[in-house]
Amino acid sequence: MKIDSSLKQHSLSLTDIIRQRITEENSISFADFMQMALYHPGYGYYSSGTHKFGKDGDFITSPELGELFAKCMAKQFSQVVNHIDDAVIVELGAGTGKFCFDCLVELERLNSLPNHYYILEVSADLQQRQQELMKNLPENLHQLVTWIQQPLAHEFNGVIFANEVIDALAVEVFKMEGNYQQMCVMWEDGFQPSWKEMPNELAEQLKSKDLVIADGYVSEFVPNLTAWLAAISEKLNHGITMFVDYGYERNAYYHPQRNQGTLVCHFQHQANFDYLENVGIQDITAFVDFTAVAEAGDECGFEIDGYCTQAHFLLSMGIEQMLGDSEDNYTNYYKNITEMKKLTMPNEMGEKFKVIALSKNFEEELLGFSFSNQLHLL
Ligand SMILES: C[S@@+](CC[C@H](N)C(=O)[O-])C[C@H]1O[C@@H](n2cnc3c(N)ncnc32)[C@H](O)[C@@H]1O
């Protein structure tokens, strides 16, 4: 892979910072390494000013393809906004802000604007980009958007939404060797993996998954997922939390054949597995165990309302009716058809991505799962 010199320098600076921490502590867990690689203020992949999204970046997400994804989600949100009082939307990890922009425009068209649209973004760089984009919204929509650094501290009703955020949370890497081993990172002419016995509290989290795996099996999990969900949803009284991400239900995630886990890096639209290299300039991500999300939801007092593939969800929301008129504007229609294919085809984003919805004091059947609801797989 070809890396220009300013990116190389950026990576070397972060390497020095992580190396310094390793020198002080001998080794650090992979989760701590990933947290620094992605979120170190100033040098972490998400915190720094590198491109990341779109064709000049490293990867492309559903909202970046066009407007259809946000339009479908807006239609789902409108069902919630119209059924409860004083609804707000809280989006976690808003990327470039495009989802928020398109969603608010569509919610206005549907006459279903929330009282507020909060963005909880951990990256200062992305927050700045989002703020720039939102300046192009009409004033009545712009004034609905508020950035927050912490989960809402007051009680609220409405929707919590995140697309491709759980896959960006730091994971622990484990190996089964009679008992659970934790991958740590040490320094020896570069970052190197080393293994030690998994600390008790994390081993307990793993054991509660009841995995049937052979010696030598390597995979990963998001530590303390329940605490994370509790923190963002504690003050939600009535409404839903919806996550969209690539991932599987537990049986498929920890399948015997997937014995090297799901960690992957993205650099300039190419995937690689060198997650201890090029720190700070490439994305590191892991697939999502949706059973773990459902369990965390259950522990946080949610009903688990829906689980299905992205394709089924978008079809339930009527994506094929949002393509425009081919005779009136063929260019736009063709662009939308291409986008719909990318979002729904099984070999593109249609099956790898799933949607899960959790609810609190919200009894309506969610429209997005009317075509298919596969809760039994979780
Ligand atoms: C892969 S990007 C997805 C961005 C956007 N949702 C999209 O679909 O284009 C991951 C996003 O999650 C944010 N993020 C990571 N951890 C987070 C956390 N704990 N809370 C809120 N946002 C987080 C990142 O800064 C980034 O904006």
The ligand as an SDF file (V2000), in Angstrom:
LIG
                    3D

 27 29  0  0  0  0  0  0  0  0999 V2000
  -17.8340    4.2340   10.7870 C   0  0  0  0  0  0  0  0  0  0  0  0
  -18.2310    5.8260   11.3530 S   0  0  0  0  0  0  0  0  0  0  0  0
  -19.9490    5.9220   10.8890 C   0  0  0  0  0  0  0  0  0  0  0  0
  -20.4000    7.3300   10.6600 C   0  0  0  0  0  0  0  0  0  0  0  0
  -21.8560    7.5470   10.2230 C   0  0  0  0  0  0  0  0  0  0  0  0
  -22.7940    7.0410   11.1960 N   0  0  0  0  0  0  0  0  0  0  0  0
  -22.1310    6.9630    8.8700 C   0  0  0  0  0  0  0  0  0  0  0  0
  -22.8850    6.0160    8.7750 O   0  0  0  0  0  0  0  0  0  0  0  0
  -21.5640    7.4730    7.8960 O   0  0  0  0  0  0  0  0  0  0  0  0
  -18.2420    5.6680   13.0970 C   0  0  0  0  0  0  0  0  0  0  0  0
  -18.6800    6.9310   13.8360 C   0  0  0  0  0  0  0  0  0  0  0  0
  -18.8960    6.6110   15.2180 O   0  0  0  0  0  0  0  0  0  0  0  0
  -18.2920    7.6160   16.0240 C   0  0  0  0  0  0  0  0  0  0  0  0
  -18.1350    7.0110   17.3580 N   0  0  0  0  0  0  0  0  0  0  0  0
  -17.2780    6.0560   17.7400 C   0  0  0  0  0  0  0  0  0  0  0  0
  -17.4440    5.7340   19.0330 N   0  0  0  0  0  0  0  0  0  0  0  0
  -18.4800    6.4830   19.4740 C   0  0  0  0  0  0  0  0  0  0  0  0
  -19.1510    6.6090   20.7330 C   0  0  0  0  0  0  0  0  0  0  0  0
  -18.7800    5.8870   21.7850 N   0  0  0  0  0  0  0  0  0  0  0  0
  -20.1890    7.4710   20.8220 N   0  0  0  0  0  0  0  0  0  0  0  0
  -20.5560    8.2080   19.7580 C   0  0  0  0  0  0  0  0  0  0  0  0
  -19.9390    8.1420   18.5520 N   0  0  0  0  0  0  0  0  0  0  0  0
  -18.9210    7.2990   18.4170 C   0  0  0  0  0  0  0  0  0  0  0  0
  -17.0640    7.9850   15.2010 C   0  0  0  0  0  0  0  0  0  0  0  0
  -16.4560    9.1680   15.6180 O   0  0  0  0  0  0  0  0  0  0  0  0
  -17.6950    8.0630   13.8110 C   0  0  0  0  0  0  0  0  0  0  0  0
  -18.4000    9.2590   13.6240 O   0  0  0  0  0  0  0  0  0  0  0  0
  1  2  1  0
  2  3  1  0
  2 10  1  0
  3  4  1  0
  4  5  1  0
  5  6  1  0
  5  7  1  0
  7  8  2  0
  7  9  1  0
 10 11  1  0
 11 12  1  0
 11 26  1  0
 12 13  1  0
 13 14  1  0
 13 24  1  0
 14 15  1  0
 14 23  1  0
 15 16  2  0
 16 17  1  0
 17 18  1  0
 17 23  2  0
 18 19  1  0
 18 20  2  0
 20 21  1  0
 21 22  2  0
 22 23  1  0
 24 25  1  0
 24 26  1  0
 26 27  1  0
M  CHG  2   2   1   9  -1
M  END
$$$$
